[in-house]
Amino acid sequence: MVKLIKSLLKDNGGASAAEYALILAIVGTAIAGASILLGESISDAITDASTCISSQGADCPEAGGGDAGGDAGGDAGGDAGGDAGGA
């Protein structure tokens, strides 16, 4: 019995378990922090998708970057070409 207690006191295997627990705590904290920071953005994206589906596409942004990216490129190119051709 005494030999068992001495061997348990000398055993350093518990140190690796403590290190794993510390790593798990750090990773868990990082995941929780990221979910708190990104939660509103994810919620907004899911709400937008739900609105798009329930409206059968009437309230959906354009594919390929949304309304701002698609409209700005098309309008700028068309206006510049029309002005140059008319001058």
N, C-alpha and C positions, 0 to 999 in steps of 0.2 A: 504494500500500500504506500509506503514511504517512497519507494522507487517511482511509482506512478505520479505522485505529487511533484517530485523533483523533476521528472521528465516533462510534466506539464508546465512547470515554471521556466524551464529552459527552452521550451518550444517557441519558435518565432513565427510560426505559421499564422497566428492571429494578426500579425502586422499586415500581411497581405490582404486579409479580409477587411481590416480597417481602411486600408487604402482603397479597396474596391468600393466600400461604402461611401468614402469621401468623394470619389469620382462620380458615383451614382447621384450623390446629393448635388454636386456641381452641375451635372448634365440636366438633372431634373429642374434645378433653378433656372437654367438657361432656357429650357423648353417652356417653363411657366412664364418667364419674362417675355419671350418671343410671342407667345399666344396672347398675352395681355396687350403688347404693343401692336400686333397685327390683327387683333380681334375685330376692331371696328372696320378695317378695310375688307376683311373677309366677309363680315356680315353685310356690308354694303354691296359687295359683288354678288353675294347670294341673293339679296333682295332684288338687285337689278335683273339677275337671271330669271327670278321668279316672276317679276313684272313682265319681262319679255315673253315668257312662256304663256302666262295667263292672258296677255293681250294679243296672242297669236301673231306676234311680230310687229305690231303697230308701234310699240314704244321701244324698239330695239335700236341700239347704236349700229352704225354701219360697220361691216367687217373690215378688218385691216387697220385698226387704230382708233376707231371711234369717229364721231362727227367732226371734230375740229381738224384732225389730220386729213381726212378725205375732202372736206369742203375747201380748206385753205389751198391745197395743191391744185384742185380743179379750177377754182375761181381765179387764182393768181395767174395761172398759165393761160386761161381763156381771155382774160382782160388784157394782159400784156400783148398777146398775139393780135387781138382785135385792134388795139390802139396803134400798134406798129404797122399793121396792114392799111389802116385808114389814113395814116400820115403820109 
